[in-house]
Amino acid sequence: MTLSRRQVLKYGTFATAGATLFGTQSLLAPHSHAATTLTGVTYLPDSYKALTYGSNRFVEMLKEQGGDALSVDFYDSGQLLKADEQLPALRARSIDFMFHTFSYITRSIPILGVTGLPGVVGELYRHPERLRQGSPLMTLINEVLAEENLYMLTSGGGILEPEYLWSTEASPIRRLEDVRGKKVRIVGFEATQAFEPYNVGATRIPSSETYMALQRGTVDAGVFNISTVIGRSLQEQLKVCYKLPITGFSVAPFMLRDTWDNLDDDVRAVLQKAADWYDANFIAHSNNDIYPNEYWPQVEQAGVEIVEPTAEDIETFNAGAQAVWDHWKGEVGEEVGSRAIALALGEA
């Protein structure tokens, strides 16, 4: 029986929902005659080709290789849960795994904010190996996540091309000073902090509402990854892309740590194999194939002006990042924060 979104939210935990709908036997308990069933979600729609490329294949691999051990119910496009509902549902055991962008949940899971720190994002983008499975930074992140009973199976093998500053024809931004006083759509907390010295009117608008916000002048600009631009056809409303690396993120699969630890060995092996593929392919394919060969040509065909930042602007922006770093280290702890930044920068 398939759970509806209302049922997931109503029953609060997957185990409770199972007891109510199917009897008292746990849905996650191993059976000699029935597969373990895992319920997974992502709010991302298929129009985000690059961002869903990895999750689609991950789920396909689970279904192909699960055999008699594992079956999967997967809901994309926010069919079951919206973006802000996914993490609470995972923690409540209403679902078993989720794919989530880091930038949406760094306020709830601060350690993930290392991937979006100004002055760090560029280095992580150029050195994806620093976030791959088994890397010291990935190990540290999962050690911190374990304190909240969370587990990230893989980062995807790095971070996606950084988010840049995109603006409309009415309010073009071609240099750092142009952003002063502008109304800017920003999702990531770290990016919001980075623009505080520029008196920016930061607003957190869902991507599904951003096209109309740009069209109506509700916002003058936005901090976007190119997947958001193409996925929501924002190039139709944008005229300038100022390629200052502001923040960054990945889309990763998460589970509860104890759920992962308590899986049968054969089920965990299927998930690990899918995670290994995801780690080797998701970021690499998006950054090296989809973006340069499909997405950026569409942006250029739409007549969007691409402006490279000056060395002075990059230095000025990164110099202001220290305050953001200090605030973030205050959230995760000085020792952990300093170590994470050093690992991201290749200094440890």
C-alpha positions as CSV (number, residue, x, y, z in Angstrom):
1,M,0.0,0.0,0.0
2,T,1.4,3.4,-1.0
3,L,1.3,6.2,1.6
4,S,-0.1,9.6,0.6
5,R,1.6,12.8,1.6
6,R,-1.3,13.4,4.1
7,Q,-0.8,10.0,5.6
8,V,3.0,10.5,6.0
9,L,2.4,13.8,7.8
10,K,-0.5,12.5,9.9
11,Y,1.2,9.4,11.2
12,G,4.4,11.1,12.2
13,T,6.7,8.1,11.9
14,F,7.0,5.5,9.3
15,A,6.8,2.8,12.0
16,T,3.6,4.2,13.3
17,A,2.1,4.5,9.9
18,G,3.1,0.9,9.2
19,A,1.5,-0.3,12.5
20,T,-1.7,1.6,11.7
21,L,-2.0,0.5,8.1
22,F,-0.4,-2.9,8.0
23,G,-0.4,-4.2,11.5
24,T,2.2,-4.3,14.3
25,Q,5.1,-5.8,12.3
26,S,7.8,-3.3,11.5
27,L,8.1,-2.4,7.9
28,L,11.9,-2.3,8.3
29,A,12.2,-5.6,10.0
30,P,13.9,-8.3,7.8
31,H,11.6,-11.1,6.6
32,S,12.4,-14.4,5.1
33,H,9.5,-13.9,2.6
34,A,9.4,-10.1,2.1
35,A,11.8,-7.5,1.1
36,T,12.8,-4.5,3.2
37,T,10.9,-1.5,1.8
38,L,12.5,1.9,1.9
39,T,10.5,5.1,1.2
40,G,12.5,7.9,-0.4
41,V,11.8,11.5,-1.6
42,T,13.1,14.5,-3.4
43,Y,11.3,17.8,-4.0
44,L,13.2,18.4,-7.2
45,P,11.2,18.0,-10.5
46,D,12.6,16.4,-13.6
47,S,12.9,19.8,-15.2
48,Y,16.1,20.0,-13.1
49,K,17.9,17.5,-15.4
50,A,21.3,17.9,-13.9
51,L,20.2,17.9,-10.3
52,T,17.9,14.8,-10.7
53,Y,20.3,12.9,-13.0
54,G,22.1,11.3,-10.0
55,S,19.0,10.6,-7.8
56,N,17.1,9.0,-10.8
57,R,19.9,6.6,-11.5
58,F,20.5,5.9,-7.8
59,V,16.9,4.8,-7.3
60,E,17.0,2.8,-10.6
61,M,20.1,0.9,-9.2
62,L,18.2,0.1,-6.0
63,K,15.3,-1.3,-7.9
64,E,17.5,-3.2,-10.4
65,Q,19.8,-4.8,-7.7
66,G,17.5,-5.0,-4.8
67,G,16.3,-8.5,-5.7
68,D,14.4,-10.2,-3.0
69,A,16.1,-8.1,-0.3
70,L,15.0,-4.6,-1.1
71,S,12.0,-2.7,-2.6
72,V,11.8,1.0,-3.0
73,D,8.9,3.5,-3.0
74,F,10.3,6.8,-4.4
75,Y,8.5,10.1,-4.8
76,D,10.0,13.0,-6.7
77,S,8.8,16.5,-7.6
78,G,7.5,17.1,-4.1
79,Q,4.7,14.5,-4.6
80,L,5.0,13.4,-1.1
81,L,6.8,16.1,0.8
82,K,7.8,19.7,0.0
83,A,11.4,20.9,0.5
84,D,11.0,22.2,4.0
85,E,9.1,19.0,5.1
86,Q,11.7,16.5,4.1
87,L,14.2,16.8,6.9
88,P,11.6,16.8,9.7
89,A,9.9,13.7,8.0
90,L,13.3,11.9,7.9
91,R,13.9,12.7,11.6
92,A,10.4,11.5,12.5
93,R,11.0,8.3,10.5
94,S,8.1,9.0,8.2
95,I,10.6,8.4,5.3
96,D,13.8,6.3,5.1
97,F,15.9,8.4,2.8
98,M,15.9,11.8,1.1
99,F,17.8,13.7,-1.6
100,H,18.3,17.3,-0.5
101,T,20.3,20.3,-1.6
102,F,22.6,21.5,1.1
103,S,21.7,25.2,0.8
104,Y,18.1,24.6,2.0
105,I,19.1,22.9,5.2
106,T,22.3,24.5,6.5
107,R,20.4,26.4,9.2
108,S,19.2,23.0,10.5
109,I,22.5,21.1,9.8
110,P,25.2,23.8,10.0
111,I,28.1,21.5,9.2
112,L,26.9,21.4,5.6
113,G,27.5,25.1,5.4
114,V,31.2,24.5,4.8
115,T,30.3,23.8,1.2
116,G,28.7,27.2,0.8
117,L,31.2,29.5,2.6
118,P,32.4,32.4,0.5
119,G,36.1,32.0,-0.2
120,V,35.8,28.3,0.2
121,V,33.3,27.4,-2.5
122,G,35.7,28.1,-5.3
123,E,38.4,25.8,-3.9
124,L,35.9,23.0,-3.4
125,Y,34.6,23.4,-6.9
126,R,38.2,23.2,-8.3
127,H,39.0,20.2,-6.0
128,P,36.0,17.9,-5.9
129,E,38.2,15.1,-4.5
130,R,38.1,16.9,-1.1
131,L,34.5,15.9,-0.7
132,R,34.5,12.4,-2.2
133,Q,33.8,9.3,-0.2
134,G,36.5,8.5,2.3
135,S,38.1,12.0,2.2
136,P,39.0,13.5,5.5
137,L,36.4,16.3,5.0
138,M,33.6,13.8,4.2
139,T,34.6,11.7,7.2
140,L,34.5,14.8,9.5
141,I,31.1,15.9,8.1
142,N,29.6,12.4,8.9
143,E,31.1,12.4,12.3
144,V,29.3,15.6,13.1
145,L,26.1,14.4,11.4
146,A,26.2,11.2,13.6
147,E,25.7,13.4,16.6
148,E,22.3,14.2,15.2
149,N,21.7,10.6,14.1
150,L,22.1,11.6,10.4
151,Y,24.2,10.0,7.7
152,M,25.1,11.3,4.3
153,L,25.8,8.4,2.0
154,T,27.8,10.5,-0.5
155,S,28.2,14.2,-1.4
156,G,27.9,13.3,-5.0
157,G,31.7,13.6,-5.4
158,G,32.1,17.3,-4.8
159,I,29.9,20.4,-5.3
160,L,28.1,21.8,-8.3
161,E,29.3,24.8,-10.2
162,P,29.0,27.8,-7.8
163,E,26.0,30.0,-7.6
164,Y,26.5,33.3,-9.3
165,L,24.7,36.7,-9.2
166,W,22.1,36.9,-12.0
167,S,20.2,40.2,-12.6
168,T,17.4,41.6,-14.7
169,E,17.6,44.2,-17.5
170,A,16.1,46.8,-15.2
171,S,18.7,46.3,-12.5
172,P,21.9,45.0,-14.1
173,I,24.7,43.9,-11.8
174,R,28.1,43.9,-13.5
175,R,30.4,44.6,-10.6
176,L,30.3,44.0,-6.8
177,E,29.3,47.6,-5.9
178,D,26.2,47.3,-8.2
179,V,24.6,44.9,-5.7
180,R,24.2,47.6,-3.0
181,G,20.5,48.2,-2.1
182,K,19.2,45.6,-4.5
183,K,16.4,43.1,-3.8
184,V,18.0,39.7,-4.2
185,R,16.6,36.2,-4.0
186,I,18.9,34.2,-1.8
187,V,18.3,30.7,-0.3
188,G,21.6,29.9,1.4
189,F,22.2,31.4,4.8
190,E,25.9,31.8,4.2
191,A,25.3,33.8,1.0
192,T,22.8,36.0,2.9
193,Q,25.4,36.8,5.5
194,A,28.0,37.6,2.9
195,F,25.8,40.3,1.4
196,E,24.9,42.0,4.6
197,P,27.6,44.7,4.2
198,Y,26.0,45.7,0.9
199,N,22.6,46.6,2.3
200,V,21.0,43.9,0.2
201,G,17.3,43.2,0.6
202,A,17.6,39.4,0.8
203,T,14.5,37.3,0.4
204,R,14.0,33.6,0.4
205,I,11.6,32.8,-2.4
206,P,11.0,29.2,-3.6
207,S,12.4,28.4,-7.0
208,S,8.9,27.7,-8.3
209,E,7.9,31.3,-7.6
210,T,11.1,33.0,-8.8
211,Y,10.1,33.5,-12.4
212,M,7.2,35.6,-11.5
213,A,9.2,37.5,-8.8
214,L,11.7,38.5,-11.5
215,Q,9.0,39.3,-14.0
216,R,7.1,41.5,-11.6
217,G,10.2,43.2,-10.1
218,T,9.6,41.7,-6.7
219,V,13.3,41.0,-6.8
220,D,16.1,42.6,-8.9
221,A,18.4,39.7,-8.9
222,G,19.1,36.3,-7.6
223,V,21.9,34.0,-6.4
224,F,21.4,30.9,-8.6
225,N,23.1,27.8,-9.7
226,I,22.7,27.4,-13.4
227,S,20.4,24.4,-12.8
228,T,17.9,26.7,-11.2
229,V,18.1,29.1,-14.1
230,I,17.4,26.5,-16.8
231,G,15.1,24.3,-14.6
232,R,12.8,27.3,-14.1
233,S,13.5,29.0,-17.5
234,L,14.8,32.1,-15.6
235,Q,17.0,33.0,-18.6
236,E,13.8,34.5,-20.1
237,Q,13.8,37.1,-17.3
238,L,17.5,37.6,-16.7
239,K,19.9,39.8,-18.7
240,V,23.3,39.7,-16.8
241,C,25.2,36.8,-15.1
242,Y,27.9,38.2,-12.9
243,K,30.1,35.1,-12.4
244,L,31.4,35.9,-8.9
245,P,31.5,32.5,-7.0
246,I,29.2,33.3,-4.1
247,T,28.1,30.0,-2.6
248,G,27.7,26.4,-3.6
249,F,26.0,23.1,-2.8
250,S,25.4,19.6,-3.8
251,V,22.4,17.3,-3.8
252,A,23.0,14.3,-1.5
253,P,21.2,11.2,-0.2
254,F,20.6,11.2,3.6
255,M,19.4,8.6,6.0
256,L,19.2,8.3,9.8
257,R,22.4,6.9,11.1
258,D,20.7,4.1,13.1
259,T,18.6,3.2,10.1
260,W,21.7,2.7,8.0
261,D,23.5,0.8,10.8
262,N,20.6,-1.5,11.4
263,L,20.0,-2.5,7.7
264,D,20.6,-6.1,6.7
265,D,24.1,-6.5,5.2
266,D,22.7,-7.3,1.7
267,V,20.4,-4.3,1.8
268,R,23.2,-2.0,2.9
269,A,25.5,-3.4,0.2
270,V,22.9,-2.4,-2.5
271,L,22.7,1.1,-1.1
272,Q,26.4,1.4,-0.9
273,K,26.9,0.3,-4.5
274,A,24.4,3.0,-5.6
275,A,26.2,5.5,-3.4
276,D,29.5,4.6,-5.0
277,W,28.1,5.2,-8.5
278,Y,26.6,8.5,-7.3
279,D,29.9,9.7,-5.8
280,A,31.8,8.9,-9.1
281,N,29.2,10.3,-11.5
282,F,26.8,12.9,-10.2
283,I,29.0,16.0,-9.8
284,A,31.4,15.1,-12.6
285,H,28.6,14.6,-15.2
286,S,26.7,17.7,-14.2
287,N,29.8,20.0,-14.1
288,N,31.7,18.6,-17.0
289,D,28.9,17.6,-19.4
290,I,25.4,19.0,-18.8
291,Y,26.4,22.5,-17.8
292,P,29.0,23.3,-20.5
293,N,27.4,21.4,-23.3
294,E,23.7,22.0,-22.7
295,Y,22.9,24.7,-20.1
296,W,25.4,27.5,-20.8
297,P,24.7,27.5,-24.5
298,Q,21.0,28.0,-23.7
299,V,21.9,30.9,-21.5
300,E,24.0,32.5,-24.2
301,Q,21.2,31.9,-26.8
302,A,18.8,33.7,-24.6
303,G,21.0,36.8,-24.8
304,V,22.2,36.8,-21.2
305,E,25.4,38.8,-20.8
306,I,28.2,36.9,-19.0
307,V,30.4,39.2,-16.9
308,E,33.6,37.8,-15.3
309,P,34.5,39.5,-12.0
310,T,37.7,41.5,-11.7
311,A,40.4,40.2,-9.4
312,E,39.8,43.2,-7.2
313,D,36.1,42.3,-6.8
314,I,37.0,38.7,-6.0
315,E,39.5,39.8,-3.4
316,T,37.1,42.3,-1.8
317,F,34.3,39.8,-1.6
318,N,36.5,37.1,-0.1
319,A,38.0,39.5,2.3
320,G,34.6,40.1,3.8
321,A,34.1,36.3,4.2
322,Q,36.0,36.2,7.4
323,A,32.9,37.4,9.4
324,V,30.8,34.7,7.7
325,W,33.4,32.1,8.6
326,D,33.6,33.2,12.2
327,H,29.8,33.1,12.6
328,W,29.7,29.6,11.0
329,K,32.5,28.4,13.3
330,G,30.4,29.7,16.2
331,E,27.6,27.3,15.2
332,V,29.6,24.2,14.6
333,G,32.3,24.8,17.1
334,E,35.7,26.5,16.7
335,E,37.7,23.3,16.4
336,V,35.4,21.5,14.0
337,G,34.9,24.6,11.9
338,S,38.5,25.5,11.6
339,R,39.4,21.9,10.7
340,A,36.6,21.7,8.1
341,I,37.7,24.9,6.4
342,A,41.3,23.8,6.4
343,L,40.4,20.5,4.8
344,A,38.2,22.3,2.2
345,L,41.0,24.6,1.3
346,G,43.6,21.8,1.1
347,E,45.5,23.1,4.1
348,A,45.2,20.1,6.3
